Amino acid sequence: MTVTRDAVLATLSRLALPDGGDLVSRDLVRALSVEGGAVRFVIEAPDPDTARWMGPVREAAEAAIHALPGVTSASVVLTAHGPAQQRAGQKTTPSLKIGGHPTPQAGPARIAGVDRILAVGSGKGGVGKSTVSSNLAVALARQGRRVGLLDADIYGPSQPRMMGVSKRPASPDGKTIIPLQAHGVTFMSIGLMLEEGEAVVWRGPMLMGALQQMLGQVAWGDLDVLIVDLPPGTGDVQLTLCQKSHVTGALIVSTPQDVALLDARRAIDMFGKLKTPILGLIENMSAYICPNCGHEAHIFGHGGVAAEADKLGVPFLGEIPLSLDVRLAGDTGTPIAVGEGPIAEAYGRLAQRLIGGGMA
């Protein structure tokens, strides 16, 4: 007997919570994945205080799903969406300031609890690098990985909108930053510290200091992989990331046309000079399939990234089609990899390839 997504949700809806309702009616289930007999999902509590007493709920949910016919394995992760609420009479904590000159550091430093760091880069803007970063993070989380996403595009942070997060991160001591949770992913962006539409007007040293803070002061917890969404180009953020932290490798995103590939080669050359391995190339917007007639059109060309990967002797990790649904999903704050369909499956295959290759 094959277990279904509906059967899993029906089972979870029968688990009453101590303070009322159930996991489904209160919308606490995230990143539900049913693959054969393997079921994985995240219980996202509204804050750390709630998460503290939900341990037994997680255990009960895991046991109930494991008991379903057709289930061979059940993996349930408990996370908290936001910071703990301030109690009456509690003293206010120091405000957190982001930006400033970087602190001296002797060589690359490891981030506590983070096994791997994947930098997602491109030589130019407009190739969908941020879209790939957010959807890849969600796809990895759906396959049971503990994933973090750092939006390092400090001048143009777009991940808060794409991940559907707008709450300002808390800081209990004015130094430690408590990241947020979205779609099973631990998340941090400079955009969460700004008013909507507010510009970051910083010179290089302040930008470098901000990135150093988000790498070293964020309480990332235990992560299998931290995905870093880099800005386009070959500037201060890329240099700081590769020189101040142990980056496992870089994923290069490009569209198939020659102009994009020209700039992608510059990004590859930069990572080579920084001694950061290139883990593979991803072709985004590889084809457009008309939803009415099914005709496949290669608006930006096709196969150019695969040919470039072959020429460079690095893995070609896959193609992501061009689709209006991707844009709509990003604008509404629910990455398309959260759901089902051809695009979500493409990201699922990309995640599987990274996991199978020991990269994530």
Buried (B, 14 or more C-beta within 10 A) or exposed (E): EEBEEEBBBEBBBEBEBEEEEBBBEEEBBBBBBBBEBBBBBBBBBBBBBBBEEBEEBBEBBBEBBBEBEEBEBBBBBBBBBBBBEEEEEEEEEEEBEBBBEBEEEEEEEEBEEBBBBBBBBBBBBEBBBBBBBBBBBBBBBBBBBBBBBBBBBBBBBBBBBBBBBEEEBBBBEEEBBBBBBBBBBBBBBBBBBBEEEEEBEBEEEBBBBBBBBBBBBBBBBEBBBBBBBBBBBBBBBBBBBBBBBBBBBBBBBBBBBEEBBEBBBEBBEBBEEBEBEBBBBBBBBBBBEEEEEEEEEBEBBBBBBBBBBEEBEBBBBBBBBBBEBBEEBBEEBBBBBBEEEEBBEBBBBBBBBBBEEEBB
